[in-house]
Amino acid sequence: MGNDTVLHVSHLTKQYRKGVKAVDDISFSLQEGEIFGLLGPNGSGKTTTILMLLGLLESTEGEVSILGYNPLRTPLAVKRQVGYMPDTIGFYEYMTAFENLDYTARFLGLDREEREKRIVDALAKMRLTDRMNDKVRTYSHGMKRRLGLAELLVKQPRIAILDEPTQGLDPQSIAEFLSMIASLRKTEGMTFLLSSHQLDEVQSVCDRVGLFSRGKLISFGSVDELAREHFGKDVLIALQIEGDQDLSEVLKRQDKVLAVEKREEGGYLLTCREDIRSTLAQLVIGGGNNLSSLELKKHSLNDIYQLAFKEASDDQA
């Protein structure tokens, strides 16, 4: 990830009618080569923010700079270097994948030879070479998402903005799609902004995230930074024993144990003030139990979001 700032948002606000703000005074920046996640539930303001970043919607207040350009004042300069994949991808179903991408590439002013080269390369990277001459109506939902990425690659943008890119995909397809994004960042040097409500699935690929709630950016940083911000130095420890004996009360009484969550089949998740795995191991084994596993866990992005949302709600109350 580079040190150059490629996107900067300052005090961005969108108010549709008096007293109702879809986006409420948000500020953040993206670094070159970064994968940034704009995360939160549907209706929290993510798509409105994206439309303002692209110059497709005028802000009520605030400023946006993409690669040094204002998207409202110089939209063509931004469009030449920024690719956008909306939550609903529109391709001509009666045309083949190649024909769809060729139709798009013509708007770039490329000659036939350059268009074909870019399209073939893009389809190969998305593993669609053997289906490039099939009509898009025969494509699965996941394949259409990959075709959407191929369309971005043909444009060769410096920044790609993807709105709910994993929407409607099954878990295996989500993992594959996100792996492709990570690969493109590495091979093409692209900067990505992903909007999603699927927090834990996206956290694996993002360098940093911005958590959205009711139009506000309530937290911003890497997942580790956000965990420290909202949970402090608390440590999560997952403990697994053999047998059906309930150790919940015994574990709760241990010094530096803050909370114990009983899970299925001898599993426990402990929130502790520090790493006390050696103490827990002695306790379990000394009590005549067989210890199957004992490991540190990280707070999930969903856990972080829920706490950040609660804290923000308390502040607004």
C-alpha positions as CSV (number, residue, x, y, z in Angstrom):
1,M,0.0,0.0,0.0
2,G,1.4,3.4,-1.0
3,N,1.6,6.7,0.8
4,D,-0.3,8.7,-1.8
5,T,-3.8,9.8,-1.0
6,V,-6.0,9.0,-4.0
7,L,-9.4,9.8,-2.5
8,H,-10.2,12.4,0.1
9,V,-13.7,13.2,1.6
10,S,-14.1,16.2,3.9
11,H,-17.3,16.8,5.9
12,L,-19.5,15.2,3.2
13,T,-23.3,15.7,3.9
14,K,-26.4,14.9,1.9
15,Q,-29.8,16.1,3.2
16,Y,-32.8,15.3,1.2
17,R,-35.4,17.2,3.2
18,K,-35.2,19.3,6.3
19,G,-34.0,17.4,9.4
20,V,-33.2,14.1,7.5
21,K,-29.6,13.5,6.5
22,A,-28.8,10.4,4.4
23,V,-25.1,11.2,5.0
24,D,-24.1,13.2,7.9
25,D,-20.7,15.0,8.0
26,I,-18.3,12.2,7.1
27,S,-14.6,12.5,6.4
28,F,-12.1,9.8,5.4
29,S,-9.2,9.2,2.9
30,L,-8.0,6.3,0.8
31,Q,-4.4,5.4,0.1
32,E,-3.1,4.1,-3.2
33,G,-3.3,0.3,-3.4
34,E,-5.6,0.1,-0.4
35,I,-8.7,-2.1,-0.1
36,F,-11.1,-0.1,2.0
37,G,-14.5,-1.3,3.2
38,L,-17.5,1.0,3.7
39,L,-19.5,-1.2,5.9
40,G,-22.9,-1.1,7.6
41,P,-26.5,-2.3,7.2
42,N,-28.7,-1.5,4.2
43,G,-30.0,2.0,4.4
44,S,-27.1,3.4,6.4
45,G,-25.9,5.8,3.7
46,K,-23.3,3.8,1.8
47,T,-24.8,4.0,-1.7
48,T,-25.6,7.7,-1.3
49,T,-21.9,8.3,-0.3
50,I,-20.7,6.3,-3.4
51,L,-23.0,8.3,-5.7
52,M,-21.5,11.6,-4.4
53,L,-18.0,10.2,-4.8
54,L,-18.7,9.5,-8.4
55,G,-20.3,12.9,-9.0
56,L,-23.7,11.3,-9.8
57,L,-25.3,13.0,-6.8
58,E,-24.6,16.5,-5.6
59,S,-23.7,16.9,-1.9
60,T,-25.5,19.3,0.4
61,E,-22.2,20.2,2.1
62,G,-18.5,19.0,2.0
63,E,-15.9,18.2,-0.6
64,V,-14.7,15.2,-2.5
65,S,-11.3,14.9,-4.3
66,I,-10.5,11.8,-6.4
67,L,-6.9,11.8,-7.8
68,G,-6.9,15.5,-7.4
69,Y,-10.2,16.1,-9.3
70,N,-13.6,17.2,-8.1
71,P,-16.1,14.7,-9.5
72,L,-18.8,17.3,-10.0
73,R,-16.7,19.9,-11.7
74,T,-14.5,17.5,-13.8
75,P,-16.6,14.3,-14.2
76,L,-14.8,13.1,-17.3
77,A,-11.4,13.2,-15.7
78,V,-12.7,11.1,-12.8
79,K,-14.5,8.7,-15.0
80,R,-11.4,8.0,-17.0
81,Q,-9.6,6.7,-13.9
82,V,-12.4,5.3,-11.7
83,G,-14.4,2.2,-12.4
84,Y,-17.8,1.5,-10.8
85,M,-19.6,-1.7,-10.3
86,P,-23.2,-1.1,-8.9
87,D,-25.1,-3.5,-6.7
88,T,-27.2,-4.4,-9.7
89,I,-25.0,-5.2,-12.7
90,G,-26.6,-4.6,-16.1
91,F,-25.5,-6.6,-19.1
92,Y,-27.3,-7.3,-22.4
93,E,-28.5,-10.9,-21.8
94,Y,-28.8,-11.7,-25.5
95,M,-25.2,-10.8,-26.2
96,T,-22.1,-12.9,-25.3
97,A,-19.7,-11.9,-22.6
98,F,-17.2,-10.8,-25.2
99,E,-19.7,-8.7,-27.1
100,N,-20.8,-7.0,-23.9
101,L,-17.3,-6.0,-23.0
102,D,-16.5,-5.0,-26.5
103,Y,-19.6,-2.7,-26.5
104,T,-18.3,-1.0,-23.3
105,A,-14.7,-0.8,-24.6
106,R,-15.8,1.1,-27.7
107,F,-16.7,4.0,-25.4
108,L,-13.1,4.2,-24.3
109,G,-12.0,5.0,-27.9
110,L,-9.8,2.0,-28.2
111,D,-9.0,0.4,-31.6
112,R,-10.2,-3.1,-32.4
113,E,-6.8,-4.8,-31.6
114,E,-6.4,-3.1,-28.2
115,R,-10.0,-3.8,-27.3
116,E,-9.7,-7.5,-28.1
117,K,-6.4,-7.7,-26.1
118,R,-7.9,-6.1,-23.0
119,I,-11.0,-8.2,-23.2
120,V,-9.3,-11.5,-23.6
121,D,-6.8,-10.7,-20.8
122,A,-9.6,-9.5,-18.5
123,L,-11.8,-12.6,-19.1
124,A,-8.8,-14.9,-18.5
125,K,-8.1,-13.2,-15.1
126,M,-11.7,-13.8,-14.1
127,R,-11.5,-17.4,-15.3
128,L,-14.2,-16.9,-18.0
129,T,-12.2,-17.6,-21.1
130,D,-14.1,-20.8,-21.9
131,R,-17.4,-19.0,-21.6
132,M,-16.6,-15.7,-23.4
133,N,-18.7,-16.6,-26.4
134,D,-21.7,-17.8,-24.4
135,K,-24.7,-15.4,-24.0
136,V,-24.8,-13.7,-20.7
137,R,-28.3,-15.1,-20.0
138,T,-26.6,-18.5,-19.5
139,Y,-24.4,-17.1,-16.8
140,S,-24.9,-17.7,-13.1
141,H,-25.2,-14.8,-10.6
142,G,-21.6,-15.4,-9.5
143,M,-20.3,-15.5,-13.1
144,K,-22.0,-12.1,-13.8
145,R,-20.2,-10.7,-10.8
146,R,-16.9,-11.9,-12.2
147,L,-17.9,-10.5,-15.6
148,G,-18.5,-7.1,-13.8
149,L,-14.9,-7.2,-12.6
150,A,-13.7,-8.1,-16.0
151,E,-15.5,-5.0,-17.4
152,L,-13.6,-2.9,-14.8
153,L,-10.3,-4.5,-15.9
154,V,-10.9,-3.6,-19.5
155,K,-11.2,0.1,-18.5
156,Q,-7.9,-0.3,-16.5
157,P,-8.9,2.2,-13.7
158,R,-6.7,3.3,-10.9
159,I,-9.6,3.1,-8.4
160,A,-12.5,0.6,-8.4
161,I,-15.7,1.3,-6.4
162,L,-17.8,-1.7,-5.8
163,D,-21.3,-1.4,-4.3
164,E,-22.4,-4.6,-2.5
165,P,-20.2,-6.7,-4.8
166,T,-20.9,-10.0,-2.9
167,Q,-24.7,-9.5,-2.8
168,G,-26.6,-12.7,-3.6
169,L,-23.5,-14.9,-3.6
170,D,-23.1,-18.1,-1.7
171,P,-20.3,-18.4,0.9
172,Q,-17.9,-20.2,-1.5
173,S,-18.5,-17.7,-4.3
174,I,-18.0,-14.8,-1.8
175,A,-14.6,-16.2,-0.8
176,E,-13.6,-16.7,-4.4
177,F,-14.7,-13.2,-5.4
178,L,-12.9,-11.5,-2.6
179,S,-9.8,-13.5,-3.4
180,M,-10.0,-12.1,-6.9
181,I,-10.1,-8.6,-5.6
182,A,-7.1,-9.2,-3.4
183,S,-5.3,-10.6,-6.4
184,L,-6.1,-7.6,-8.6
185,R,-4.8,-5.2,-6.0
186,K,-1.5,-7.2,-6.1
187,T,-1.2,-7.6,-9.8
188,E,-2.8,-4.4,-11.2
189,G,-2.0,-2.1,-8.3
190,M,-5.7,-1.0,-8.1
191,T,-7.2,0.8,-5.2
192,F,-10.6,-0.6,-4.1
193,L,-13.5,0.8,-2.2
194,L,-16.0,-1.9,-1.2
195,S,-19.5,-1.2,0.1
196,S,-21.1,-4.1,2.0
197,H,-23.5,-5.1,4.8
198,Q,-21.8,-8.5,5.1
199,L,-19.2,-7.3,7.7
200,D,-17.4,-10.5,8.7
201,E,-17.1,-11.8,5.1
202,V,-15.5,-8.6,3.9
203,Q,-13.1,-8.0,6.8
204,S,-10.7,-10.7,5.5
205,V,-9.8,-8.6,2.5
206,C,-9.9,-5.0,3.8
207,D,-6.9,-3.1,5.0
208,R,-9.2,-0.6,6.7
209,V,-12.9,-0.1,7.2
210,G,-15.3,2.6,7.9
211,L,-18.4,1.6,9.9
212,F,-21.6,3.3,8.8
213,S,-24.7,3.8,10.9
214,R,-27.7,6.1,10.2
215,G,-25.6,8.2,7.8
216,K,-22.7,8.7,10.2
217,L,-19.2,7.2,10.0
218,I,-19.1,5.9,13.6
219,S,-15.7,4.3,13.5
220,F,-12.7,4.1,11.1
221,G,-9.5,2.2,10.9
222,S,-8.1,-1.4,10.6
223,V,-10.0,-4.2,12.3
224,D,-7.3,-4.5,14.9
225,E,-7.4,-0.7,15.6
226,L,-11.1,-0.8,15.9
227,A,-11.0,-3.8,18.3
228,R,-8.6,-1.9,20.6
229,E,-10.7,1.3,20.3
230,H,-13.9,-0.4,21.4
231,F,-12.8,-3.4,23.5
232,G,-9.5,-2.0,24.9
233,K,-6.9,-4.7,25.7
234,D,-9.5,-7.4,26.5
235,V,-8.5,-10.8,25.1
236,L,-10.8,-13.5,23.6
237,I,-9.9,-17.1,24.5
238,A,-11.6,-20.1,22.9
239,L,-11.6,-23.2,25.1
240,Q,-12.8,-26.7,24.2
241,I,-13.1,-29.7,26.5
242,E,-14.2,-33.2,26.0
243,G,-17.4,-34.4,27.6
244,D,-20.6,-32.6,28.7
245,Q,-19.6,-31.2,32.1
246,D,-20.6,-27.5,32.4
247,L,-17.6,-25.4,33.6
248,S,-19.3,-22.0,33.1
249,E,-19.4,-21.1,36.8
250,V,-15.9,-22.3,37.5
251,L,-14.5,-20.2,34.7
252,K,-16.5,-17.1,35.7
253,R,-14.9,-17.2,39.1
254,Q,-11.4,-17.0,37.8
255,D,-9.4,-13.8,38.2
256,K,-9.2,-11.7,35.1
257,V,-12.1,-13.5,33.4
258,L,-14.7,-10.8,32.5
259,A,-17.3,-13.0,30.7
260,V,-18.0,-16.6,29.7
261,E,-20.1,-17.6,26.7
262,K,-21.1,-21.3,26.7
263,R,-21.1,-22.9,23.3
264,E,-22.1,-26.3,22.0
265,E,-20.3,-29.5,22.8
266,G,-17.9,-28.4,25.5
267,G,-17.0,-25.1,23.9
268,Y,-16.5,-21.8,25.7
269,L,-15.6,-18.3,24.6
270,L,-14.0,-16.2,27.4
271,T,-13.4,-12.5,27.5
272,C,-10.4,-11.8,29.7
273,R,-8.3,-8.9,30.9
274,E,-5.1,-10.5,29.5
275,D,-3.9,-13.8,28.1
276,I,-4.4,-16.4,30.9
277,R,-4.3,-19.6,28.8
278,S,-1.7,-21.3,31.0
279,T,-3.9,-20.7,34.1
280,L,-7.0,-22.0,32.3
281,A,-5.2,-25.1,31.1
282,Q,-4.1,-25.9,34.6
283,L,-7.6,-25.3,35.9
284,V,-9.3,-27.6,33.3
285,I,-6.7,-30.4,33.5
286,G,-6.5,-30.2,37.3
287,G,-10.2,-30.7,37.5
288,G,-9.9,-34.0,35.7
289,N,-11.1,-32.8,32.2
290,N,-9.5,-33.4,28.9
291,L,-8.6,-30.2,27.1
292,S,-9.1,-30.4,23.3
293,S,-8.0,-26.9,22.3
294,L,-7.1,-23.5,23.8
295,E,-6.5,-20.5,21.5
296,L,-6.6,-16.8,21.2
297,K,-9.4,-15.3,19.1
298,K,-9.9,-11.9,17.5
299,H,-13.1,-9.9,17.9
300,S,-15.2,-10.2,14.8
301,L,-16.0,-7.1,12.8
302,N,-19.7,-7.7,13.5
303,D,-18.9,-7.7,17.3
304,I,-17.0,-4.4,16.8
305,Y,-19.9,-2.9,14.8
306,Q,-22.5,-3.9,17.4
307,L,-20.6,-2.3,20.2
308,A,-19.7,0.8,18.1
309,F,-23.4,1.2,17.2
310,K,-24.4,0.9,20.8
311,E,-21.8,3.5,21.8
312,A,-23.0,5.9,19.1
313,S,-26.6,5.4,20.1
314,D,-25.8,6.1,23.7
315,D,-23.9,9.3,22.7
316,Q,-26.9,10.5,20.7
317,A,-29.5,9.7,23.4
